[in-house]
Amino acid sequence: MDEINNALKLLESEEFGIVLRAKGIVDSVDGDWIYFDYIPSGIDIRRGNSDIIGKLCVIGSGINQDKIKELFNV
């Protein structure tokens, strides 16, 4: 969860574009799933029920898709 929190904080950098919202579901090393929501004024990270695959959605302007993929290991 700390790794996701640190990645979400990096979204404030202009190298990723202007990120207005990001949300996703990723699997963790312990088998649980981590759900997250990001807006510039806050981050929400929580554990949830299992899902079949991870998901990531980033909304904004001038989004650098390659940098986002690199950040989230997609």
TIMI-608362 format. One line per field, with one value per atom (N, C-alpha, C): residue number from 0; residue in one letter; atom name; z, x, y. Coordinates in nm, 4 decimals, padded with zeros to 6 digits, m for minus. Atoms other than C-alpha are relative to their C-alpha. Example, Ala and Ser with C-alpha at 12.3 -4.5 7.8 and 13.67 -1.06 7.14 Angstrom:
num [0  0  0  1  1  1];
residuo [a  a  a  s  s  s];
atomo [N  CA  C  N  CA  C];
Z [00.0000  00.7800  00.0000  m00.0060  00.7140  00.0730];
X [00.0890  01.2300  00.0900  m00.0820  01.3670  m00.0770];
Y [m00.1190  m00.4500  00.1200  m00.1190  m00.1060  00.1090];
This chain:
num [0  0  0  1  1  1  2  2  2  3  3  3  4  4  4  5  5  5  6  6  6  7  7  7  8  8  8  9  9  9  10  10  10  11  11  11  12  12  12  13  13  13  14  14  14  15  15  15  16  16  16  17  17  17  18  18  18  19  19  19  20  20  20  21  21  21  22  22  22  23  23  23  24  24  24  25  25  25  26  26  26  27  27  27  28  28  28  29  29  29  30  30  30  31  31  31  32  32  32  33  33  33  34  34  34  35  35  35  36  36  36  37  37  37  38  38  38  39  39  39  40  40  40  41  41  41  42  42  42  43  43  43  44  44  44  45  45  45  46  46  46  47  47  47  48  48  48  49  49  49  50  50  50  51  51  51  52  52  52  53  53  53  54  54  54  55  55  55  56  56  56  57  57  57  58  58  58  59  59  59  60  60  60  61  61  61  62  62  62  63  63  63  64  64  64  65  65  65  66  66  66  67  67  67  68  68  68  69  69  69  70  70  70  71  71  71  72  72  72  73  73  73];
residuo [m  m  m  d  d  d  e  e  e  i  i  i  n  n  n  n  n  n  a  a  a  l  l  l  k  k  k  l  l  l  l  l  l  e  e  e  s  s  s  e  e  e  e  e  e  f  f  f  g  g  g  i  i  i  v  v  v  l  l  l  r  r  r  a  a  a  k  k  k  g  g  g  i  i  i  v  v  v  d  d  d  s  s  s  v  v  v  d  d  d  g  g  g  d  d  d  w  w  w  i  i  i  y  y  y  f  f  f  d  d  d  y  y  y  i  i  i  p  p  p  s  s  s  g  g  g  i  i  i  d  d  d  i  i  i  r  r  r  r  r  r  g  g  g  n  n  n  s  s  s  d  d  d  i  i  i  i  i  i  g  g  g  k  k  k  l  l  l  c  c  c  v  v  v  i  i  i  g  g  g  s  s  s  g  g  g  i  i  i  n  n  n  q  q  q  d  d  d  k  k  k  i  i  i  k  k  k  e  e  e  l  l  l  f  f  f  n  n  n  v  v  v];
atomo [N  CA  C  N  CA  C  N  CA  C  N  CA  C  N  CA  C  N  CA  C  N  CA  C  N  CA  C  N  CA  C  N  CA  C  N  CA  C  N  CA  C  N  CA  C  N  CA  C  N  CA  C  N  CA  C  N  CA  C  N  CA  C  N  CA  C  N  CA  C  N  CA  C  N  CA  C  N  CA  C  N  CA  C  N  CA  C  N  CA  C  N  CA  C  N  CA  C  N  CA  C  N  CA  C  N  CA  C  N  CA  C  N  CA  C  N  CA  C  N  CA  C  N  CA  C  N  CA  C  N  CA  C  N  CA  C  N  CA  C  N  CA  C  N  CA  C  N  CA  C  N  CA  C  N  CA  C  N  CA  C  N  CA  C  N  CA  C  N  CA  C  N  CA  C  N  CA  C  N  CA  C  N  CA  C  N  CA  C  N  CA  C  N  CA  C  N  CA  C  N  CA  C  N  CA  C  N  CA  C  N  CA  C  N  CA  C  N  CA  C  N  CA  C  N  CA  C  N  CA  C  N  CA  C  N  CA  C  N  CA  C  N  CA  C  N  CA  C  N  CA  C  N  CA  C  N  CA  C];
Z [00.0000  00.0000  00.0000  00.0002  00.0654  m00.1406  00.1359  m00.2869  m00.0881  00.0754  m00.4344  00.0431  m00.0512  m00.2115  m00.0587  00.0552  m00.3272  m00.1499  00.1437  m00.6932  m00.0245  00.0184  m00.6575  00.0295  m00.0301  m00.4995  m00.1171  00.1144  m00.8037  m00.1156  00.1069  m01.0279  m00.0008  m00.0064  m00.9143  m00.0855  00.0835  m01.1233  m00.1427  00.1365  m01.4657  m00.1024  00.0957  m01.6275  m00.0376  00.0289  m01.6146  m00.0701  00.0538  m01.7545  00.1155  m00.1050  m01.5639  00.0354  m00.0420  m01.3748  00.0893  m00.0763  m01.2543  00.0856  m00.0732  m01.1416  m00.0454  00.0306  m01.1225  00.0957  m00.0867  m00.9920  m00.0550  00.0473  m01.0047  00.1027  m00.0831  m00.8661  m00.0389  00.0254  m00.8326  00.1032  m00.0960  m00.6735  00.0835  m00.0901  m00.3776  00.0171  m00.0177  m00.2817  00.0947  m00.0947  m00.0074  m00.0505  00.0578  m00.2437  00.0044  m00.0023  m00.1571  m00.1198  00.1046  m00.3962  00.0660  m00.0516  m00.3399  m00.0965  00.0763  m00.4586  00.0344  m00.0295  m00.4950  m00.0854  00.0681  m00.5918  00.0265  m00.0118  m00.6581  m00.0618  00.0529  m00.7015  00.0583  m00.0503  m00.6572  00.1484  m00.1411  m00.3141  00.0956  m00.0929  m00.1758  m00.0647  00.0416  m00.1982  00.0938  m00.0790  m00.0825  m00.0459  00.0300  m00.0652  00.0995  m00.0875  00.0685  m00.0575  00.0442  00.0507  m00.0360  00.0407  m00.1209  m00.0398  00.0455  m00.2468  m00.1287  00.1177  m00.5194  m00.1293  00.1331  m00.8817  m00.0959  00.0962  m01.1961  m00.0529  00.0515  m01.3348  00.0631  m00.0472  m01.2273  m00.1027  00.0869  m01.3696  00.0395  m00.0255  m01.4035  m00.0963  00.0819  m01.5288  00.0469  m00.0314  m01.5449  m00.0912  00.0744  m01.6512  00.0206  m00.0112  m01.7282  m00.1367  00.1236  m01.9921  m00.0270  00.0360  m02.1793  00.0732  m00.0757  m02.0053  m00.0779  00.0580  m02.0728  00.0309  m00.0226  m02.1135  00.0290  m00.0237  m02.1273  00.1430  m00.1385  m01.7950  00.0999  m00.0880  m01.6344  00.0027  00.0052  m01.7527  00.0776  m00.0700  m01.6196  00.1515  m00.1428  m01.2818  00.0638  m00.0544  m01.2350  m00.0498  00.0480  m01.3971  m00.0882  00.0895  m01.6654  m00.1296];
X [00.0819  00.0000  00.0869  m00.0911  00.2919  00.0518  m00.0493  00.4206  m00.1049  00.1080  00.0817  m00.0133  00.0097  00.0643  00.1114  m00.1124  00.4101  m00.0184  00.0237  00.3186  m00.1061  00.1072  m00.0008  00.0485  m00.0551  00.1889  00.0833  m00.0815  00.4196  m00.0852  00.0870  00.1176  m00.0131  00.0043  00.1400  00.1086  m00.1093  00.4567  m00.0497  00.0418  00.4103  00.0523  m00.0510  00.6106  m00.1062  00.1092  00.2870  m00.1167  00.1098  00.0664  m00.0764  00.0848  m00.2091  m00.1051  00.0886  m00.3821  m00.1095  00.1144  m00.7310  m00.0603  00.0555  m00.8334  00.0692  m00.0524  m00.6899  m00.0667  00.0546  m00.8430  00.0421  m00.0430  m00.7519  m00.0140  m00.0006  m00.7374  00.1262  m00.1231  m00.4036  00.0138  m00.0210  m00.3041  00.1237  m00.1134  m00.0702  00.0783  m00.0868  00.2100  m00.0594  00.0590  m00.0030  m00.1294  00.1167  m00.2828  m00.1275  00.1160  m00.5296  00.0038  00.0052  m00.6349  m00.0039  m00.0044  m00.5686  m00.0765  00.0809  m00.8227  00.0480  m00.0439  m00.7213  m00.0741  00.0572  m00.8640  00.0918  m00.0856  m00.6618  m00.0703  00.0311  m00.7624  00.1071  m00.1092  m00.5195  m00.0106  00.0145  m00.6650  m00.0028  00.0006  m00.6522  00.0205  m00.0255  m00.5670  m00.0769  00.0708  m00.7821  00.0492  m00.0506  m00.6293  m00.0631  00.0643  m00.8062  00.0154  m00.0034  m00.8028  m00.1422  00.1323  m01.0879  00.0004  00.0168  m01.2206  00.0776  m00.0801  m01.0378  m00.0732  00.0491  m01.0815  00.0760  m00.0645  m00.9847  00.1294  m00.1182  m00.7410  00.0073  m00.0159  m00.5983  m00.0552  00.0551  m00.7418  00.0600  m00.0539  m00.6137  m00.0657  00.0597  m00.7858  00.0580  m00.0563  m00.6171  m00.0671  00.0699  m00.8086  00.0720  m00.0651  m00.6511  00.0318  m00.0389  m00.4805  00.1479  m00.1387  m00.1597  00.0622  m00.0473  m00.1297  00.1110  m00.1124  00.2044  m00.0226  00.0370  00.0823  00.1198  m00.1186  00.4315  00.0503  m00.0457  00.5296  m00.0973  00.0996  00.2024  00.0173  m00.0207  00.2587  00.1254  m00.1254  00.6144  m00.0204  00.0239  00.4979  m00.0761  00.0842  00.2377  00.0360  m00.0491  00.4390  m00.1020  00.1006  00.1767  00.0664];
Y [m00.1190  00.0000  00.1263  m00.1155  00.2335  00.0288  m00.0164  00.1734  00.0701  m00.0653  00.2709  00.1453  m00.1370  00.5787  00.0882  m00.0763  00.6905  00.0246  m00.0161  00.6313  00.1066  m00.0980  00.8348  00.1416  m00.1326  01.1244  00.0525  m00.0403  01.1263  00.0540  m00.0475  01.1945  00.1522  m00.1463  01.5582  00.0634  m00.0491  01.5918  00.0209  m00.0304  01.7486  m00.1000  00.0980  01.4661  m00.1027  00.0928  01.2584  00.0686  m00.0778  01.5351  00.0629  m00.0579  01.7128  m00.1051  00.1088  01.4318  00.0573  m00.0473  01.5212  m00.1104  00.1133  01.1735  m00.1277  00.1337  00.8241  m00.0973  00.1039  00.5061  m00.1345  00.1299  00.1453  m00.1094  00.1204  m00.2050  m00.0764  00.0750  m00.3837  m00.1108  00.1078  m00.7110  00.0301  m00.0227  m00.7049  m00.1286  00.1164  m00.9391  m00.1042  00.0948  m01.0973  m00.0642  00.0646  m01.2031  00.0824  m00.0891  m00.9263  00.0928  m00.1017  m00.6533  00.1368  m00.1366  m00.2845  00.0892  m00.0945  m00.0304  00.1411  m00.1361  00.3325  00.1022  m00.1160  00.6704  00.1179  m00.1172  00.9837  00.1200  m00.1314  01.3449  00.0921  m00.0844  01.6351  00.0381  m00.0383  01.7125  m00.1180  00.1117  01.3595  m00.1351  00.1375  00.9929  m00.0921  00.1004  00.7002  m00.1373  00.1340  00.3513  m00.0965  00.0971  00.0452  m00.1405  00.1394  m00.3333  m00.0413  00.0452  m00.5138  m00.1454  00.1381  m00.8421  m00.0218  00.0329  m01.0217  00.0352  m00.0284  m00.9300  m00.0915  00.0891  m01.1174  00.0605  m00.0693  m00.8589  00.1384  m00.1359  m00.5261  00.0981  m00.1037  m00.2052  00.1340  m00.1330  00.1495  00.0976  m00.1041  00.4641  00.1337  m00.1311  00.8052  00.1019  m00.1037  01.1160  00.1317  m00.1294  01.4509  00.0559  m00.0678  01.6598  m00.0258  00.0228  01.5810  m00.1172  00.1160  01.2443  m00.0717  00.0743  01.0741  m00.1479  00.1398  00.7168  m00.0889  00.0827  00.5698  00.0149  m00.0234  00.7304  m00.0623  00.0597  00.6173  m00.1515  00.1459  00.2590  m00.0402  00.0278  00.2684  00.0120  m00.0231  00.4065  m00.1145  00.1049  00.1343  m00.1401  00.1301  m00.1471  m00.0726  00.0569  m00.2017  m00.0425];
